[in-house]
Amino acid sequence: MFLYEDYVELLDVIEGASIPLMTKPYSSPFEITAPEFRIVIEEAAAFFEGNQTSRETVARIQSRVGTYLSEQLG
């Protein structure tokens, strides 16, 4: 069940996130790209559908984005 406290906690996490908005030619290897955004959107959808808590959502986003970046950066 989706609780107001979960919503507030997720918003705090999102508002505290730092997303580099660099553009070429000044891009960073850690620049946020479409695959990372897709992961966040997928996990946020599961949260808002009530399928996982805010803590689970954050953990899953961190895990999935970390795996993706590890694969991309070798």
N, C-alpha and C positions, 0 to 999 in steps of 0.2 A: 504494500500500500504506500502510496506517495504521501509523504508527510511534509508539512510546511518547513520543518526544521531541515529536512533533506534539501529542499529547494534553496533555502537560505545558505546552507553550507556549500552547495554546488556553485551558487552565484559568487560566494566569497572566493572559491578556488579559481573560477573563471576570471573574476576581476583582478585577482592577484597574479594572474599569468602574464608572462612577458613574451610577446611575439615580435621577433625582429622583422621590421618592415623594410629590409634592404632590397634594393633592386640592382640589377646588373649594371655596370661591371663591379659593383661593390658588394656582391653577394657573399654570404658566409656559408660554410658547409653545413651550418645548423639552421639555415633559413627554412621557415615553415612553408611547405609546398602542399599541393592538392592532396596527396595521399595522407598526410598528417591531419589535414582538416577533415577528410572523409572519416578517419578513425574517430575523431572527436565527435563528429555529427552522429555516427552510428552508435557510439556509446551513450551520448546524451539522449538519443531517442529511446534507448533501452531504459535509461533512468526515468525519463518523463512518462514512459508507458508503465512504470512501476515494476519493472522486471529486475532491478538491482538498486541498491542503496547508493547514496552519494559517495560513500567511501569505496564501495566496490567499483563505481564508475571511474573515480579518479585512479584507482589502482590498475584497472584494465587499460585506461588511456595511457598511463605511464608505461605499462608493460608493452603494449602493442606498438607505441611510438618508439620506445627504446629498441625493440626488436627490429622494427623497420629501419631505424637509423643505423643500427649495427650492420644490417645486411647491406645498406647502401654505402656505408663508409668503410666497409671491409674490416 
